[in-house]
Amino acid sequence: MTAADAPGRPGWLLDQVASAGRENLDAGHVARYDAIEDAAPDREVALLQRWGMDGDSVVVELGTGTGQFALAAARVCGRVVAVDVSPVMIAELEAKLRRSGLENVTVVQAGFLDYQHQGPPADVVYSRYAMHHLPDFWKGVALARIRDALRPGGVLRVWDVVWSFEVHEAEERLEAWCATGGPDGGDGWSRADFEEHVRDEHSTFTWLFEALAERAGLVLETAEYSADGVFAEYVFSRPDGPVPETADSD
Ligand SMILES: C[S@@+](CC[C@H](N)C(=O)[O-])C[C@H]1O[C@@H](n2cnc3c(N)ncnc32)[C@H](O)[C@@H]1O
């Protein structure tokens, strides 16, 4: 049996393991992930502390990977739930967790679309370089689920590959980004990795992503775009009250 036909799983639900990214299911890639990717966890923790994250906070990280952020957050928060669909990433994280001695991290093998939050609502939901694995429709569903897991006033931090260039610039900008990749077999991300990202994954435009978040009932607090138009860093908040009806929903 595969995750796609697990009991209770609706037949219409996206197969999140199949769409998790080839490399994230590859043991060799996962073993060297921390050597090639610095997720800037200390900077991210400091940023979220400025948004009120503290020693009592419940933090959920979706698409945690090897848990760079989750482990850093656990040193300053009450409880961290580290969620990922990849069994290979989960195994790597669990090994790191055993070595860390941290006891306030719960590891959950699940995805954006089926993680069931338990206990007090989240003060912070964090997601870096993971939501681009979902097609846009499913990003909207994921954002609505995140909104429901947050307490009113809670924050969502998203840092991902989200295109802020204009649609007519796409070919030039994508080619320029892919050209920054190194050679195959080198000690970092390769051109082929970036090409695969563009071709097979689901990065979208900033204006689409922001509209999906707004429809999901989140308020955009801050947005920063990299100069090359490739990366976006967001803070959203969950306001008090129900999701407002949109003007064209009737
Ligand atoms: C590039 S890694 C990023 C890991 C970590 N957040 C970081 O910044 O280093 C992307 C992660 O997202 C996970 N992922 C992909 N699709 C997912 C989904 N639908 N739900 C949860 N995690 C997912 C992958 O398994 C992988 O661990």
The ligand as a MOL file (V3000), in Angstrom:
LIG
                    3D

  0  0  0     0  0            999 V3000
M  V30 BEGIN CTAB
M  V30 COUNTS 27 29 0 0 0
M  V30 BEGIN ATOM
M  V30 1 C 13.7830 21.9710 0.1060 0
M  V30 2 S 13.2010 21.0820 1.4880 0 CHG=1
M  V30 3 C 13.1460 22.3980 2.7000 0
M  V30 4 C 13.3850 21.8840 4.0860 0
M  V30 5 C 13.4500 22.9700 5.1620 0
M  V30 6 N 12.1780 23.6430 5.3080 0
M  V30 7 C 14.5310 23.9870 4.8440 0
M  V30 8 O 14.2320 25.1420 4.6160 0
M  V30 9 O 15.6950 23.5860 4.8430 0 CHG=-1
M  V30 10 C 11.4540 20.8590 1.1070 0
M  V30 11 C 10.7700 19.9410 2.1100 0
M  V30 12 O 9.3560 20.0090 1.8950 0
M  V30 13 C 8.8480 18.7100 2.0450 0
M  V30 14 N 7.5290 18.6380 1.3870 0
M  V30 15 C 7.2640 18.5600 0.0720 0
M  V30 16 N 5.9340 18.5090 -0.1370 0
M  V30 17 C 5.3530 18.5660 1.0880 0
M  V30 18 C 4.0040 18.5500 1.5370 0
M  V30 19 N 2.9700 18.4680 0.6800 0
M  V30 20 N 3.7700 18.6160 2.8550 0
M  V30 21 C 4.8080 18.7130 3.7380 0
M  V30 22 N 6.1040 18.7090 3.3730 0
M  V30 23 C 6.3760 18.6440 2.0530 0
M  V30 24 C 9.9090 17.8290 1.4320 0
M  V30 25 O 9.7940 16.4880 1.8150 0
M  V30 26 C 11.1660 18.4940 1.9720 0
M  V30 27 O 11.5510 17.9780 3.2020 0
M  V30 END ATOM
M  V30 BEGIN BOND
M  V30 1 1 1 2
M  V30 2 1 2 3
M  V30 3 1 2 10
M  V30 4 1 3 4
M  V30 5 1 4 5
M  V30 6 1 5 6
M  V30 7 1 5 7
M  V30 8 2 7 8
M  V30 9 1 7 9
M  V30 10 1 10 11
M  V30 11 1 11 12
M  V30 12 1 11 26
M  V30 13 1 12 13
M  V30 14 1 13 14
M  V30 15 1 13 24
M  V30 16 1 14 15
M  V30 17 1 14 23
M  V30 18 2 15 16
M  V30 19 1 16 17
M  V30 20 1 17 18
M  V30 21 2 17 23
M  V30 22 1 18 19
M  V30 23 2 18 20
M  V30 24 1 20 21
M  V30 25 2 21 22
M  V30 26 1 22 23
M  V30 27 1 24 25
M  V30 28 1 24 26
M  V30 29 1 26 27
M  V30 END BOND
M  V30 END CTAB
M  END
